[in-house]
């Protein structure tokens, strides 16, 4: 339990975006970070916000020989949001709002109108991957406003850019490819805000584990590319680098083998394997809590969904009308290395995220700039 880290929404990923928006005269009511505010007082022409998926603080610490440049330029550690997962965290990074407000909570979320567990990122059902929606389902149920629009509304002279990996921009097969595009972009002599996102580290961590040679080699590749980015900066460019979460090596639990629990489900579980929403039949609520704790009380904390909302784990603000429904009747949070397998998938993760362990929750704030103090 000593290894648990709860989100600090005054000192988190959310507050990086709050500082960026403050620089562009946009206020959403969330606290900015003083070190970033001081940097922004220098009035940079280019601002680059680089989010490297899964490059949590503890991942950097596990690979210090491969991350020397990144670690040298780290100014502090922050928490991510909760759940410590890509859907919740990158949406916070690109909206300036916490998960409670956006309604973007986890990889798959139960939408009662559709009676489907929806992967909003992929526009398809989670438990039936063949089922794809013929319209943008996230636009209908969890529509958000992104920071590009917020910045442009207040700053007509600023050009905003998204620079994504190969899944969206086919030329970006490596992080060096991506860095080359960033360098080219900031030479346009315009005022630029760039949000860049890199995904491969997360993929390799899931597949091979946190200390694998594959991960070690890739994180060195990242370190080299970021060092190259720095070498190509002028004094009018500020680079802010962080992550959405870390990862922890896990031991999987086949949830479907616990029939005394699954027989009480109203719908299939949702959100994430280490932060799981359960939809339980009304007549089984008390029995579900007892049965769950009998099996898992040393591995997960089980909350009633109302309780977990009151704890502000998902952040403060005007809570989305969808959020409560996305949390089910009960919400389980991993407090150890264990992770539910919600379906009998072919590929089993060796490491993952979404729980409250330090390895998942802590993220670095790394700054690159050449402007004199």
C-alpha positions in Angstrom: 0.0 0.0 0.0 3.0 2.3 0.5 3.6 2.2 -3.2 0.2 3.7 -4.0 0.1 7.2 -5.6 -3.2 9.1 -5.9 -3.5 11.8 -8.6 -2.7 15.3 -7.5 -4.7 17.6 -9.8 -2.7 20.6 -8.8 0.6 19.0 -9.8 -0.2 16.7 -12.7 -0.5 16.2 -16.4 -3.6 18.4 -16.3 -1.5 21.3 -15.0 1.0 21.1 -17.9 -1.9 21.8 -20.3 -3.2 24.5 -18.0 0.1 26.3 -18.3 0.2 25.9 -22.0 -3.3 27.3 -22.3 -2.5 30.1 -19.9 0.4 31.1 -22.2 -2.2 31.4 -25.0 -4.6 33.4 -22.8 -7.0 30.5 -22.3 -8.3 29.8 -18.7 -10.3 26.7 -17.9 -10.1 27.0 -14.1 -7.2 24.7 -13.4 -4.0 25.5 -11.7 -0.9 26.1 -13.9 2.7 25.0 -13.0 4.9 27.8 -11.8 8.1 26.5 -13.5 6.3 26.4 -16.8 4.8 29.8 -16.2 8.3 31.3 -15.7 9.5 29.7 -18.9 6.5 31.0 -20.9 7.3 34.5 -19.7 10.1 34.4 -22.3 7.5 34.5 -25.1 8.6 31.6 -27.3 7.6 31.6 -31.0 7.4 27.8 -31.0 5.9 25.6 -28.3 6.2 21.8 -28.6 4.2 19.6 -26.3 5.6 16.1 -26.8 3.8 13.2 -25.1 5.6 9.8 -25.2 3.1 7.0 -24.4 4.0 5.0 -21.3 7.4 6.8 -20.6 6.6 7.1 -16.9 9.2 8.3 -14.4 9.9 4.7 -13.2 10.4 3.5 -16.7 13.1 6.1 -17.1 14.6 5.1 -13.8 14.8 1.4 -14.8 16.8 2.4 -17.9 19.1 5.1 -16.7 21.9 4.0 -19.0 19.6 4.5 -22.0 17.9 7.7 -20.9 20.7 9.9 -19.8 19.7 12.9 -22.0 16.0 12.7 -21.0 16.8 12.4 -17.3 19.4 15.2 -17.4 16.7 17.5 -18.6 13.9 16.4 -16.3 12.9 19.2 -13.9 10.4 17.3 -11.7 8.0 14.4 -11.5 4.2 14.8 -11.6 1.2 12.5 -11.3 -0.8 11.6 -14.3 -4.6 11.6 -14.0 -6.7 8.6 -13.0 -7.1 6.1 -14.4 -3.4 6.0 -15.4 -4.2 5.1 -19.0 -3.9 6.5 -22.5 -7.6 7.3 -23.2 -8.1 9.3 -20.0 -4.6 11.0 -19.9 -4.2 12.0 -23.6 -7.7 13.4 -23.6 -6.8 15.5 -20.6 -3.6 16.6 -22.3 -5.4 17.7 -25.4 -8.4 19.3 -23.8 -7.1 20.7 -20.5 -9.9 18.9 -18.6 -9.8 15.9 -16.2 -11.5 12.6 -17.0 -14.5 13.3 -14.8 -15.3 16.3 -17.0 -14.4 14.8 -20.4 -16.1 11.4 -19.8 -13.1 9.8 -21.5 -12.3 7.3 -18.7 -10.7 4.2 -20.3 -10.0 1.9 -23.2 -13.6 0.6 -23.4 -16.7 2.2 -22.0 -20.3 0.8 -21.7 -22.8 3.0 -23.6 -26.3 1.9 -22.5 -28.1 3.4 -25.5 -26.1 1.1 -27.8 -25.8 -1.8 -25.3 -22.1 -2.0 -26.3 -18.8 -1.7 -24.7 -17.3 1.0 -27.0 -13.6 1.6 -27.8 -14.0 5.3 -28.6 -10.5 5.5 -30.1 -11.3 2.7 -32.7 -15.1 3.4 -33.1 -15.9 -0.3 -32.5 -17.2 -2.7 -29.8 -14.7 -4.2 -27.4 -16.2 -7.6 -26.9 -17.1 -8.0 -30.6 -14.3 -6.5 -32.7 -16.2 -7.2 -35.9 -18.9 -4.7 -34.8 -17.9 -1.2 -36.0 -20.1 1.9 -35.8 -21.0 3.6 -39.1 -20.8 7.0 -37.5 -18.3 8.7 -35.0 -19.7 7.4 -31.8 -17.5 9.5 -29.5 -18.8 12.7 -31.2 -22.3 11.7 -30.2 -21.6 10.6 -26.6 -18.4 12.2 -25.3 -17.7 15.2 -27.6 -14.9 17.4 -26.4 -13.2 20.6 -27.4 -9.5 20.3 -28.1 -6.8 22.8 -27.2 -6.1 23.6 -30.8 -9.5 25.2 -31.1 -9.1 26.9 -27.8 -5.7 28.3 -28.8 -6.8 29.4 -32.2 -9.9 31.2 -30.8 -7.7 33.5 -28.7 -4.6 33.6 -31.0 -5.3 34.1 -34.7 -1.6 34.3 -35.5 -0.7 30.9 -34.0 -0.6 27.8 -36.2 -1.5 24.6 -34.4 -0.2 21.2 -35.5 -0.7 17.5 -34.5 2.3 15.3 -35.3 1.3 11.6 -34.9 3.0 8.2 -35.4 2.5 5.8 -38.3 -1.0 4.8 -37.4 -2.1 8.3 -38.6 0.9 9.6 -40.6 2.4 6.7 -42.5 5.8 8.4 -43.0 6.4 8.4 -39.2 7.6 4.9 -38.8 10.2 5.8 -36.2 10.4 8.5 -33.6 13.3 10.1 -35.6 11.0 10.4 -38.5 8.6 12.3 -36.3 11.4 14.5 -34.9 12.4 15.4 -38.5 8.9 16.6 -39.2 8.9 18.7 -36.0 12.2 20.3 -36.9 10.9 21.1 -40.4 7.7 22.6 -39.0 9.4 25.0 -36.6 11.4 26.4 -39.5 8.4 27.9 -41.1 8.9 31.3 -39.3 5.3 31.2 -38.0 4.2 31.1 -34.4 3.6 27.4 -33.9 2.0 25.2 -31.3 2.8 21.5 -31.8 1.3 18.5 -30.0 3.4 15.4 -30.8 2.5 11.9 -29.7 4.6 8.8 -29.9 3.1 5.3 -29.2 5.6 2.5 -29.8 7.1 2.4 -26.2 3.7 1.6 -24.8 3.3 -1.2 -27.4 6.7 -2.7 -26.6 6.1 -2.5 -22.8 2.8 -4.3 -23.1 4.3 -7.1 -25.3 7.7 -7.6 -23.7 7.6 -6.2 -20.2 9.3 -3.2 -18.5 12.9 -4.5 -18.4 13.1 -6.3 -21.7 15.9 -5.8 -24.2 13.3 -4.6 -26.8 12.2 -1.8 -24.5 15.7 -1.0 -23.5 16.7 -0.5 -27.2 13.6 1.5 -28.0 14.0 3.9 -25.1 17.6 4.5 -26.2 16.2 5.3 -29.7 13.8 7.8 -28.0 16.6 9.4 -26.0 18.7 9.7 -29.2 15.9 11.3 -31.2 15.1 13.8 -28.4 18.8 14.7 -28.2 18.7 15.3 -32.0 15.6 17.5 -31.6 17.5 19.6 -29.0 20.4 20.0 -31.3 18.1 21.5 -33.9 16.3 24.0 -31.7 16.8 27.7 -31.8 16.4 30.0 -28.9 12.8 30.7 -29.8 11.5 27.2 -29.2 10.3 25.5 -26.0 9.8 21.8 -25.8 7.8 20.2 -23.0 8.1 16.4 -22.8 6.0 14.1 -20.6 4.1 10.8 -20.6 0.5 9.8 -20.1 1.4 7.0 -17.6 4.0 4.4 -16.8 3.6 0.6 -16.8 4.1 -2.2 -14.3 4.8 -5.9 -15.0 1.7 -7.9 -14.2 0.1 -11.2 -13.4 -3.2 -11.8 -15.2 -6.4 -13.1 -13.6 -8.9 -14.8 -16.0 -12.1 -13.1 -14.8 -14.4 -15.4 -16.7 -13.2 -18.4 -14.6 -15.0 -16.8 -11.5 -18.5 -17.9 -12.5 -20.0 -17.0 -9.1 -19.0 -13.4 -9.9 -19.8 -13.3 -13.6 -23.3 -14.8 -13.0 -24.1 -11.5 -11.2 -23.2 -9.2 -14.2 -25.9 -7.1 -15.8 -23.4 -6.2 -18.6 -19.8 -7.1 -19.3 -17.1 -5.2 -17.3 -15.7 -1.9 -18.7 -12.9 0.7 -18.6 -9.6 -1.1 -18.0 -8.0 -4.3 -16.7 -6.6 -2.5 -13.6 -9.4 0.0 -13.2 -12.6 -1.9 -13.8 -16.2 -0.9 -13.8 -18.7 -3.7 -12.9 -22.4 -3.6 -13.9 -24.1 -5.8 -11.3 -27.7 -7.0 -11.2 -29.7 -5.1 -8.6 -30.6 -8.2 -6.6 -26.9 -9.2 -6.4 -25.2 -6.0 -5.3 -24.5 -7.0 -1.7 -23.5 -10.5 -2.6 -21.2 -9.2 -5.4 -19.2 -7.1 -2.9 -18.7 -10.0 -0.5 -17.7 -12.4 -3.3 -15.4 -10.0 -5.0 -13.6 -9.2 -1.7 -13.3 -12.9 -0.8 -11.2 -13.5 -3.9 -9.5 -10.2 -4.6 -9.4 -7.9 -1.5 -5.5 -8.1 -1.3 -5.2 -7.3 -5.0 -7.9 -4.7 -5.8 -9.8 -2.1 -3.8 -13.5 -2.3 -4.6 -15.6 0.9 -4.3 -19.2 1.7 -4.9 -19.2 4.0 -8.0 -20.7 6.9 -6.0 -17.8 6.6 -3.5 -15.1 6.7 -6.1 -16.6 9.8 -7.7 -16.8 11.6 -4.3 -13.1 10.9 -3.8 -12.3 13.1 -6.9 -10.0 10.4 -8.3 -11.2 11.4 -11.7 -10.7 15.2 -11.1 -12.8 18.1 -10.1 -15.1 20.3 -12.2 -18.4 20.1 -13.9 -18.7 16.3 -14.1 -19.9 14.9 -17.5 -23.4 13.6 -17.3 -22.0 10.4 -18.9 -19.3 9.8 -16.3 -21.3 8.2 -13.5 -22.9 5.7 -16.0 -19.5 4.8 -17.3 -18.4 3.7 -13.7 -21.0 0.9 -13.3 -22.3 0.0 -9.8 -18.8 -1.0 -8.5 -15.3 0.1 -9.5 -12.2 -2.0 -8.7 -8.7 -0.4 -8.6 -5.5 -2.5 -8.7 -3.2 -2.0 -5.8 -0.7 -4.8 -6.6 0.7 -6.4 -9.7 -2.5 -8.1 -10.7 -4.6 -7.4 -13.8 -8.0 -8.7 -14.9 -8.2 -10.4 -18.2 -11.7 -9.3 -19.3 -11.8 -11.5 -22.4 -10.0 -14.6 -23.6 -7.7 -12.6 -26.0 -5.0 -14.2 -28.1 -2.3 -11.7 -27.0 -1.6 -11.5 -23.3 0.1 -8.4 -21.9 3.3 -8.7 -19.8 3.0 -5.2 -18.5 0.2 -2.7 -18.4 -1.2 0.3 -16.5 -4.4 2.1 -15.2 -3.9 1.3 -11.5 -2.6 3.4 -8.6 1.0 2.1 -8.3 3.8 4.5 -8.4 5.1 2.8 -11.6 1.9 3.7 -13.3 1.1 7.1 -11.8 4.3 9.1 -11.9 5.3 11.0 -15.1 8.3 13.2 -15.8 8.3 16.8 -16.8 11.2 17.3 -19.2 12.1 20.7 -20.6 14.3 21.6 -23.6 15.1 25.2 -24.4 18.1 27.3 -25.3 16.9 30.7 -24.4 19.1 32.4 -21.8 17.6 32.8 -18.3 
